[in-house]
């Protein structure tokens, strides 16, 4: 489909993605509901279930040779049994609040499920990792370490969700990542609505408050970036786990202060399971886990209402599930995948002299994200005030948010100095994207602060009932108003690169050595081509606008003995001279080695000007 309607409807794969995601989410909810018991936040059931499934796959996948297909079958059977048990115990599964917010998010779900992969890291890491699990039915190891992803030793909690959805269908489903991301936003939106309701002293979650929760994680979320949310990136999952763990830790401390230690312990284990997922998402999320636990300790040390002995009750739940799972995975990395992840440089190569410049650049970048920066600075300010003169619940939350923000950016500074190269360190590469991991925690802080202000200054002065429908209408209307912008995957030339990549994979033999020449492009054509070639064919490199390219460079690049095919996406005089072919811009080419020269195998004109 084309045109505006095509933003929401794209054909059969869209329905497959929605149904597969819903089945996995239901299954995780059933497992989570049984584990968490009656005294739980029902909207977090799928997160608890995800943690259990992640721990199960990690433990069995590391220490046995069991096929993941078998593990998925065991998980499916377990989910069916737990669903029956939960329905009998609770007379239902899940909560109506979640499904009401799902209904309000329906237009965004349609857009997410209509998307196709289009972003760099989708092709370079996340989708290849998901595809690897489906093809190999196990984690990568010494005998089969090549996943096609950039960092094979990254944890697999996020690709595991895509694997489970794809396993249901029997083939790779690329677009489930964006649907899962939207579902995580729904989950956190209900959690925010619950927190707002409790802060306002209300008993039920109205449509209005639910819509406010939905708007908090979308329109009013300063880290809502469509090119991250509606993709297979794991950043939304990271942000959701940080936010959920942070809110649960805050509620845990509130329970301790209120003299309800049993409730505090129960919340600590729920928070620990969210942290288990967090440390299983990315390599660096261990730092976020440590910061949240450290912030809890800091609050207990300062809070006169929480005795120090409470740490003995709370820390086991917070720490044991994530640490145990993390250590199992680190054992696998040490014994099977050494060197296949982001690593710290030798001390002699650290960029210590650049620290002032890097700090200055970090401040400049964050200051350009005004709402986010202001929100986090407010959390830091209230947190410092709370450490100086502690007043209660809001100070607990502010200390957690402020400490995590400062600690994480200190860690990022260390990473730029000790792990990134000079070019990326000077430009503080991806600083904003990394700070997205804190976005939903900041949203929770902002929502609580706004609710407190409303209750104190406006609740008795504003006739809210007259416009109670407004948040609902705005939340429903937003995707329709921004549909063309949200469907960034339809922007040229990415659809053209994908179409060419599919054809190239069909045309070249399994033993082919392929390179990409795209001197007018960013390099994404090379990453996309590599993805479509898969693990069985080799992409031996690409040249883009970021490389020094002349005739001699191209000749040396393509005349290597193992290069058999060249994909050309943009043409310059150097490309023409280097290949010795008559080529024109506006067309992509596949050329094959023929004797000492090259011949054109196939051509694909660009559908629109590049």
N, C-alpha and C positions, 0 to 999 in steps of 0.2 A: 504493500500500500504506500501511496505517496501523499504529499500534502499534509495539512494540519491533522486530519484524522489519523494519519500514519504515525503520528507521535504517540498515540495510545494503543493502536491495534497493529500487530505485525504478522499474525499468522499462527500456525500450529505450535511452534516452539515457545511462543508466549504462554499459551495455556499449559504446556508441559512444565515450564519453569514454575508457574504459579502452583500447580497441583503438587509437583514434587517437593517444593519448598514447604507447602502447607503440611504434607504428610510427615516430613522430617520434623517440623516444628511441633506438630501434635505428639509425635513419638517422644521427643525430648521433654515436652511438657508432662507427659504421663510419668516418665521416669523421675523427673524432678519433683513432681507433686508427691509421689510416694516417699522419696528420700527426705524431703523437707518437712513432712508431717502437716498437721492441721494448722499449727501456729506459724504461719508463713505469709509472705507477700506473694499472693498467687500469681501475679504478673511475672514474677521471676522464675516460675517453674521451668521454662525452657532453658534458662541459663544454668540452673542447677543440674538439669538433665544433660546439658552439653558438657558440663564439668565431669559428670560421671562417665559419659561415653568417651570423652577425651582421655581420662585416666585409664579406662579399660583398654582402649586401643594402644595407648602408650606402653602400658605394662606388658600386655600380651604381645604387641608388635615388636617390642625390643627383645624380650626374653624367649620368644618362640618363633617358629617359622610358619605359624598359622596364617592362612590366607585371609586377607581383609574381607573377602566375600563371605567367608564363614563367620567372621566376627560380626559383619553387618547382619547376617541372618540371625545370629544369636541375639543381637540388639533388637531386631524387629520383633522376634518372639517375646523377648523381655518386655518391650514396650506394650505389646498387646495384653500381656498378663497384668502389668502394672496399671494399664488403663482400666481394666475390669475392676481391679482392687480399689483404685482411687474412686471410681464411679460408685462402687458399693459403699465406700467409707464416707465420701463427701456428697453423694447424690448428684454428681456432676464432675466435669473436667474443665479446669480453667475458670475464668471469670468473665462475666458479661462486659465488664469495663474494657477488657482488651479488645473484644470483638466490636464494641461500639467505636473504639478509636481506629480499629482496622477499617471499619466502614468509612470513617472520615478521611482515612488515608487512601481510599480506593483509587482515586485518580493517580496518585503517586505510585501505587503498586502497578497500575497499568503501564505507566511510563517505564518503570524499572524493569518490568518483565519484557517490554518491547525492545529494550536496548540490546545492542551487540557490543562485544568487547572492542575498545578503541584506544585505550591508554597504555603508555609505555610499560609500566610495571605489571599490568595485566599480562602482557605478552612475554615479558622478560622473566617473570617469576611465578605469580600466583596461579595463572591458568596452566602453565606447564607442570607445576607441582600437583595441581588437582588431577590433570591428565595422567601424570605418572602413577598416582595411587590407583587410578582406574585400570591402567595397563599392567602394572606390576603386582598389584594387590598386596603391597607391603611397603614398609619404609625403605628408602635407599640405604645401601650398605656397601661394604668393600667390593663385593662381587658385581654390584650394579649401581654405581654411585651417580651416574649422569641422569638427572631428572629433566634436563632442559631448562631448569630454573637457574637463576643467578646464584642463589645460596642454598644448595641442597641440604645443608645442616640446620636451616631454620626450623623451628617447631612446626607442627602440622595441624594444629587445632582448626585453623581457618580452612585450608584445603580439604580437611576432613568433612566439613559440612557440605561442600560442593561435591565431594566424592560420594557421600551418602545419597544425595539427591540424584546424582548421575547413575549410581548403581541401581536405583529404583527403575530408571528408564532403560538402562543397558547401554548407554552411550554418554559421551561428554555433553553436559548442558552448561554452556558458557555463562549464561546470563542469570544464574541463580545467586551469584554474589551480591548483585545490587538488590535483589528481592530480600535476601537475608538481612542486608544492611537496613532496609526500610523497616523490616520486622523488629530489628533491634532498636530502631528509633521509636517504634510504637511501644515496645516494652519499657524503654526509659521514659517515654512520654507519660505512660500510665503511672510510673513511679513518681515522676514530678507532680502529676495531678494529685496523687495521694498525699505527697508532702505539703502541697499548697492547701489541700482540704484540711489536713491536720493543723496546719499553722493558722488557718482561718477559724478553726474550731467547728467545722462542719462535720456532719455524720455520714453523708453519702456523697458519691461522686456524680455530680450532675453532668449533662452534656456540655455545659459551658466550661466547667472546670477541666473536663477531659480535653476539650478543644484548646484550652489554654496550655495544657500539658503538651499537646501536639504542636502548637505554635512555638512553644519554648524550645523544642528540639529541631525546629525547621526555620521559620521566619525570624525568630528572636535568638537563634543559635548562631553566634558569631563565627563558629567553625563549620557551619553547614556549607560545604563546597560540593556542588553537583558532580564534578569530575573525580571526586573521591567517594561520595555517598553512593552514586549510581554505577559503581564499578565493582570489580572483584578485589579491590584493595582491602586490606585488613585494618585500616586506620579507624573506621567506624566501630568495628568490633573492639579494638583497643580502647577507644574512648568510652564505649558503653561499659566495658568491664571496669575501667577506672572509676567511672561515675557510679556504677552500681556498688562496687566495693566501698567507695568513699561514703556513699549515703548509708549503706548498711553499717559501716563502722561508726558513723555518727549516731545512728539510731541505737546501736549497741551501747555506746557510751551514755546516751540519754537514759537507757533502761537501767544501767548500773547506777547512775545518779539518782534515779527514782526509786531505788531499792528493789529492783526486779532482776536479781542476778541470773535466774533461770532464763528469762527472756534475753538477757545480754549474751549468755553463752550460746543460745540457739542462733541468734543473729551473727555471732562470731563465726560459726561454722558455715552459715550461708555466705558471709563475706569471704571466707576462706575458699569456698568453691568458686566464687567469681574470680578470685585471685588465681586459682588454679588455671582457669581458662586464660587469664591475662598472661601468665608466664609461658603459656603454650602457644601464644600467637606469634610473637616475634622474639628475636634474640635479646633486644634491649629492654623488653618490658619487665625483666627481672628488677630493673632499677625502680620502676613505678611501684612494683610490689613492695620493695624495701622502703620506699618513701611513704607509702600509705601506712605500713606497720610502724615506721618510725614516728609518723605524725600521731598515731594513736598513743604511743608511749609518751610523746611530748604532752599530749592533752592530759593523760593520767597523772603525770608528774606535776602538772600545774592545777588541775581541777580539784578544788577542795571537797567536792561532792562524790568523787570517785576515789576509793581507797587504793593504795598501791598494790595491795594483795589481789586486787581484781585482775591484774595482769596475769596472774597464775591461772585464772579461769579463762581469760579471753585469748591469750596468745596461742594456745594449742590449736584452737579452731581456725584462727587467722593464718597460722604459719604452717602447720603440718601438711595439709592437702597440697598447697602449691609447692612447698619445698620437696616433698617426696616425689611428686610428678616431675619436677624440674631435674632432680638428681638422676632419675631414671633416664630422662632424655640426654642429659649430659654424659652419662655413661655410654649411651649409644653413639653420641658424637665423638667421644674420645676413642672408642674402640673401632668405629666403622667409618666415620666421616671427618676425620681430623683435617683441619685447614680449609673446610668448605663453608665458611661463614665469614662475616665481617670480623676483622682482627685488629688488635692494637699494634701500632708500629713500635720498633725498638726505641728505647728512650732517646738515643742519639738523634733520631729523626723527628722528635716532637717539636712542634712549632711554638715553643715557649715565647720567643721574641715577638710573636704576632698576637699575644693575648690581648693587649690593649686595643689593637685594631679589630680583633674578632668581637670583643665585648661591645665596642662602639657600634659595629655593624649589626650585632644582635639587637641592640636597643633601637636602632633605626628601623630594622625590619618589623619588630614587634610594635613599635609606636605607630606604624602605618596601619596596623590592625586595631584601630582606635577602640572599638567597643570591647573586644576581647582583652586588650591591654588594660583598659580602665577597670573592667570587671575583676581581673586578677589582681591589679594593684589595690582595689578596694578590699579584696579578700586578705591580701597581705596586711593592709592597714588595720582591718578589724582583728586579724589574727595577732598582730603585735600588741594591739590594745588589750586583747584577751589574755595574752601572756603577762601583761603588766597589771591589769585589773580584771580578773575573771568574773563574768557575770552570768553565764549560763549556757543554754543550748546553742544559741547562735554563735557564741565564741568557740564552742567545740568545732562546729562546721567550718568557721573561718580559719581556725588554726590548721585543720586538715587540708583545706584547699590552698591556703597560702604557703604552707610548708611544702606541699607537693609541687606547686608552681615554681618556687624558688629552687628546690632541690633538683627538679627535672632540668631546668635551664642551666643549672650549674653542671649537671652531667653532660648536657649538650655542648657546653663550652669545653669540657674535658675531651669530648669526642672529637671536636674540631681540631683540638691541639694534638691529640694522641692517635687518632685513627683516620681522619680525612687527609687527603693530600692538600697541598698549599692552595691550589686553584679553588677547590670546594670550601676550604676553611675561610679563605678571604671573602667569599660571597655567602658564607654561612648557609650552605646548600640545604634546602628542604627544612629550614628552621620552622617555618610556618606550618608545614605539614606535620612535623613532629609535635608542635604545640597543639595540633588538633586532638591529640590523645588526651588532653586535659579539658577539652571544650565542654563535654557534657557534665563533668564535675563542676566547672564554672557555671553552667546553666542551672544546676541544682542550687548552688549558692545564690545566684541571682534571683531564682524563683522564690526561695525562702525569704530573702531580703525584701523583695517586692511585696510578698504577702504580708510580711510584718508591717511595712509602711502602709499598705492598704488598710489593714486592720486598725492601725493606730490613728491614721489621719483622714481616711476617706470612707470607710465602711458605713459610718452614720450620716454621711453628707451626700453621697452619690446614690441616685436611684438606678442601680445597676440592672434591675429587672427589665428596664425599658430597652436595653441593648444586649440582653443576655444571649441573643441569637448571633450577635456579630462575630465572636470567635469561631463559631461553627461555620458560618458562611465564608469567612476569610480562609479558613483551613481547607475547605472544599474547593474554593475558587483558585487558590494559589497555583496548583499545577496547570490549570487551564490557561492562566495568564502568562505563565513562563514556559509553556510547553516547548516552543521552538528553541529556547535557550537551554532547556534541560536535555534536549536530544542532541547533545554535542557529538554523539557518535555518528550522526548523519552528515557532519561537516566534511567537505572534501579537504585533502585527498585520501583520508583514511579508508573510506569504503573501496576506493580504487586499489589501494595497497592490499587490502584484504582479498579482493577478487583476484588480483594478479597472483598473490601468494598461494591461493587455492589451486589455480591453474598450473603454477610452476611446480607445486608438489606432485601434481598428476603427471607432468611432462618429463621430469628428470628421473633417471634411474636411481635405485637405492644406493648405488656406490658413488653417486655424483658428489663433487665438491663445488659448492656454489658460493659466489661472492655477489655483493650488491654495490652498484655505482649510483650514487644519488648526490652529486655535488651541490645541488640546489636545495637539498632537504636537511632535516634535523637529525636523521638517522633512524627515525621511527619506521621507515620502510624496511630497513635491515632487520630490526627487531621483529617486525610483523612477519617478514619472510622466514626468519629462523623459526618462529612459532609454527608456521604452517608446514615447514619441512619436517618438523618433529625430531625425535631423538635418533631416528634411523638414518637421516641424511644430514650431512654436515654443512652448516653455513660457516665458511672459512673467514668471514669478515665483511665489513662494509666501509665505504668511504662516503662521507657526507660533507656538508658545508663547514663542519668544525675541524676538518682535516686539511692539511696542506696538500693540494692536488695540482699536479701538472702532468704532462705527457709521460715523463720518466717514472713518476710515482705510479701512474696507472699501468704502464707496461710491466713494471716490477710486480705490481699487485696481482695482475691477471695471468702472468706467464709462469707462476709457480707451478711445479709439476702436478700438484694435487687439485688444481683448479680446472674444472671441466665445463662449467657453465657460469655465465654472468647475467645478472638481472640489472637492467639499466632503467632508472626512473626519471632521470633528468640528464640533458645532453649539453655538453660544453665542447668547445674546440679540442680541449685536452682529451675528452672521452672519445671523440671521433678519431683523433690521431692515434690514441693509445690502442684502440680496437681495430683501426683500419677499415671501418665500416661507415657507410653513409646513413646517419641517423638524424632524426629531427625531434625537436622539443615538442611536448604535447602528446607523446606516445611513450609507453613503457615497452621494453624489449626483453626477450629471453634469447641469448646467443650462446652457441655451443662451440667448443674447440673443434676445428677441422684442420688437421695437419698443423702448419705453423701459423694459421690464421683463425678466423672466426666466421661463423655463418648465423644468420638470423633464423631462429626456430619459431618464434611466435611474437606477435605484436598486440598491444592493447591500448587504443587511444584513450586519453583522459576524457571522461564524460563532461567535465567542465574545466575551465581554465584553472590552473593551479595557483 
